[in-house]
């Protein structure tokens, strides 16, 4: 089978890591892989990816990618896999123009990926909504049950035939006798407002400091909220105990965690930390709730921090105190439980599930051609002008607006 991933910029994150692991396993089992990605990326990730896949750089937006798609050389591709909502429209356009034998499949990695937008939207997003409605259930792969449940609820669609395939986590464990720095807490991930755990941890660090317990907090990652996090550190007077390292190469993550007492984060990063043998608290999307879903082995339905996750929510401060009060034996047991939970999902097994899903995907018709391209250009220019005139762009709130609205609903019962 010949498989083409369509993604945005290859920055270091959960989806990018998933692409790398799947490409490695696909090639090992006789398949071929092309990755169509945006022009920016993490150099080490790109180097690793080129070992297994042909990497083609295209503009990541539908409008510009539509014009330059011939460079991807997709004529004999069997599957075009869109890695999320922003890539679905471009994937379908590439399929129609350059890969006539291919079937389009899409991955859903957030409960807000295709759920209804807020207010007016650009034409290309409206077109994406209509395209997703035409995608057969068999061609939609959800990362976990909370994502599928949220889309079922908001789109009133069963998704009964949609496979649920979790992310692989097969990091080799750190040495069992590693020396743990009981003051060191680490978080790794994109610094964005809809992943608020690093912001919440600043308050936890400050409160523990008032109680006479000193922690140092190391944050790795970049994103649109990085400057806001930096300002929050200064505002709370935590410069001596909080270090914002910026980006980290994927291969350097074990080194950053080798003496770590506790990891806090979301999604793939939290699972990989647990696989290494570091107790890992799963964050939670709600920006105004300083809570966690608990240690990764306490999560339900493989939740990765989604607002729609089932199971208990725990005050983040309480779980930090709980771990801090554990004996060495209890700490080791917590680490082992997290490791066992994360190790259920080997890359080999997950890749086989993806291949099975690709084999079951069905052909469907949805035109994405010249006039859709023209209307998208006109809409984009229109919104650009409106933005320059001071009008708020609703797509800015694609995640945070929905999360805020859902939080308000939950809070009001």
N, C-alpha and C positions, 0 to 999 in steps of 0.2 A: 504494500500500500504506500502511496505517495501522499504525504501530509504537509500542508502549509499552514503555519500559525500566522495570524494577522494580529499585530499588537501595536501599541504606541511606542513611546521611548523606552529603551531597555535600561531603565534605572533599577537599582537593587530593591526588590520587593518580593512579596509572596508569589504573584503571578509570574514574574520573571524567573524566579527560582523553579517554579513548577514547569515552565517551558524547558528550562535546561535539563531537569531530571527526566521529563518525558522524552525529550529528543535523544538523550543518552540511551534510555531503555528501548525506544523505538528502533534506533539504529542497531542495537545489539540483537534485536529479534528480526532483522531483515527488512525493515521499512526504511524509507528515505524521508528526510525532513528539510523543509525550507521555512525560514522565519522571515516574514515581512514586517519590518519594524521602522519606527521613526528615526530621525537623524541623530538624536542624542542618546547616550548610553553610558553604562559603567564599563570601563575598559577591561577589567578582569572578567566580568561576566561575559562580555563579547568574545574575549579570547577563548574562554571555556566553551562557549556555545559553538564557535566555529569548528571545534573538534568533531561535532556531530551533525551540524546543519549548515546548509547554504544560507548565508545571511544577506538579505536584500534590504537596502535602505530606501524607503519611500517617505514622502511627507505623510504624517500620521492623520491628517484631516481628510475627510471624504473628498472635499472639493479639490485639493491639490493632488491627493493620491490617485484620484480618478484619471487625471491627465497623464500620469507617469507610470501607470500600472504595467505597461508592456515590459518594463525593465525586470519585472519579477519572474518572467519566463515560467508561467504556470500551466502551460497547455496540457501537460499530461498528469496534473495533480488530481487525486481522487477525493480528498477531503480538504476543504478550507475551513479552518477552525478560528472563529472570531473570539478573542480573549476578552469578552465583555461588551457592554452596550456601545461604547464609543467606537469600537472597531467593526460592529456588525454591518453597518451600511457600506463601508469600504470593502469588506469581505465579499458581500453580495455583488457589488459592482465589479470587483476583480473576477469573480466567478463568471458573471455574464459576459464580460468583455474578453477575458483572457484564459478562462479555465472551464470550457463548456461541459466537460465530463464530470466536473467536481460536484460534490454535495456540500452545502453550507451547514456548519454546526456551530453552536454558540455556547460558551461557558458563562455561567452566572456565579459570581464570586462575592456578591453583596446582596442583602435583602432589598436594597433600594435600586438595584441595577435597572430594572425595567418597570418599576412601579410608577403610577401616574405622577406626572410632573406638577410643578407649582405655577399656576398662572400661564401667561403666554410663553411660547417657546419658539425657538428658531425652526425653520422649515425642516432642516436636516434631522432635528430631534423628533419632530412630528412624524417624519417619514420613517425614522427608526422604530417608533412605536408601532406603526402600521406593519412594517416589515416583521417585527417580532411576533405580531399577532398571526402572521402567515407561516411562521416557522413551526413545523410539526413538533409535537411534544417529544418525540423520539430524538429530535435534533437539539434538544436543550439539556445541557448537563449542569446540574446544580452541585455546588461544593458541599452542601450539607442540608439537613432537613429544615432548619430555620429559614434558610434562603428560599427553599421551595414553598414552605408554608406561607411566608409573607407574600410571595407572588400569587399563590393560590387565592389568598384572601383579597388582595387588592385588585387583581385582574379578573377574578371570578372564573378561573380556568383550572381544570383539574391537575394538569401536568402529571397524570397518573403514569404515563409511559416514559416520563423523563427520568433518566438515571441520576442517582445521587452518588458522586464519587469524591471522596475527601482528598485533601492534599497529602502527598507522601512525606514522611518524616523518617529518614533512616540515617541520621547522623551517628557515627560511632561514638560510644560513650567516652566521657573523660575518665581518667584513672579513678578507680574506686577509692583510693587513698589520697585523693587530691587535698591540698591544704586550703581550707575555706576561710576567707576573710569575712568574718561575721558582721562587718560594717558595710560591706559592698553590695549595693543593689544596682542592677543594670536593666536598661530598656533599649530595645532595638526596633526600629521601624520608621515608616514615614511620619514626619511631624506635620500632621494635618488636624484640623479642628474636629473632624468626625472620628478621630482616634485620640480621645482626650486623656488617656491614662497618664502620660508624662506630666501633664498639668496637674492632675489630681495628686500625683505622687509628691509634687512640691509641697502641697499642704500636709501630706502625711509626714514627710521629712521634717517640716517645721514643727508639727505637733509632737513628734517623737523627741525632737531636740528640747522642747519645753519640758518634757517628762524626764530629761536627763539622759536620753539614749541617742547616741550619735550614729547616724548613717551617712555614707557618702553615696551619691547617686550619679551614675555614669549613663549618659544618653547618647546613643548612636543613631544617626539618621538626619535626613534633610527633608524639606518640604515647605509648603506655603506658610505654615504656622511657626517656622523656626524662629523668626525674629520675635514673634509674640511670646514664645517660650523663653527666649533669652531675656526679654524685658521682665517676665514674671519672676525669673530667678533673681534679678537685681532688686525688683520691687519687694520681694520677701526676704532680702538680705541673706541669700543662700549661696553666694558666690564661692565660699570656702568649701562647701560640701557638695556642690552640683557642678559637674563638668559636661558641657555639650561638645562632643567630639566631632560632630558632622558625619559625613558618609563613612561607611566601613565596607571593605571588600568582603565578599561572601566567605572566602577561605580563611579570613582572619577572625570570624565570629567565635570559634572555639577558644582562641587565645584570649579574647575579651571576656570570656565566661569561665576560664579555667579555675579562678579562685572566687567566683561569685557566690554570694550567700543566697540571693533571691533574684529571680528575673520577673519583671512585670511588663506585659505587653499584650498584643493581640494576634490572632490568626496564626500564620505559619511560624512567625518568630517565636511565639510562646510555645508551640509544639516542638520546635527544633531545640529550644533551650531545655525542655523537659527530656527530650531524647538524649541530650548530652549528660543528663543526670543532675540538672540544676532545678530545685523546686521553682515552679513557674506559676504565677497567678495570671489568669486570663482576664484581660480588661473588658470594658463594656462601653458601647458606643454613646450612651446618654451623656451629653456634655455637662449637665447640671447634677448628675448623681455620682457621688464619689464611692462607687461600688465596684465589685469584681464578681465574676461568675465562679470564683474559687480557684483552687489549684486545678490544673488541667484534668486530673483524673476525677474531679468532682463535677465536671461539666456534663451536660446532657445532650444527646443527639449530635455529638461532635461539634458543638457550638464553638465559634471562634470570636465571640464578643458581640454578636448581632443583638440589636434591641429586641428582636423577636425570639431570642433564645428562651427555651424552657429551662426549668431548674431554678435553684435558689440564687439570690443575689446577696452578697455579703458586704458589709462595710469594709472598704479597702484597709483602713487603719486597723480594724480588728484582725484581719488575716495576717497583716504584717506582725502585729503583736503576738498572734498565735504561733507563727513560725519562730519568732525571736525567743519565745518561752520554751521551745522544745528542747529536750535532751538530745545528745548526739545520736542516740539510737532512733529516737522518734524522727529526727531530721532526716536521717538516712532512709528510713521507711517511707517518708513523704516523697523523697527524691526517687526511690525505687518505683513507687506507684505511678508517678508521673511518667517515668521512663517506660514502664510496661504499657501505659495507655498510648503513648506516642509511637511506640514500636509496632503497633498493630498494622501500620500503614507503610509497608515497604514500597519503594519506587517500582520494583518489578511487578508487584501485584496491582498497583494502581494503574500502571501503564497498560497492563492486560485488560483492565476494565475499560479504559479509554478506547482501546482497539475494538473491543466488543461493542461499545456504544457507536463507534464510527460505522461498524458493519451493519448496525440496525438502523442507521439514519436513512431518512427517505428524501427523495427529490421533491421539490416544490417550486412553484412559480411565483416570482415577485419581480416586476420590472424596475430596474434602477438604471436609467439611461441618461441621454443628453439633457432632456428637459428637467429631469430631477436635479441634475447637476446645475443647470442655469438657475432654477428656483432657489437652490441652496446658496448659490453665490449672492443672489439678490437679497435673500433673507439675512445672510451674514453681514453684508454691507449695511443693510437697514439697521440691524442691531448695533453695529459699530457706531453709526452716526448717533443713534439714540443714547448709547453709552457716553459718547463725547458731550452730549447735551445734558448729562447728569442722570439719565434714567437707569434704574437698577436692572441688571440682567438676571432674570430668574434662574438661568442655568447655573449661575454661581452657587445657588443653594441646592444643587442637585442632591447632595447627601445631607448636608447640615440642616437644611430647611425641613426635609422630611423627618429627620431624626428629632429635631426640635418640636415639630408638630405632633409626632407620635408620642414623644415624652409628655407633652401637655395633655394628650388624650389619656395616657396611662395614669398621670398624676390626678386627673379629675375623675378617675374611675370609669 
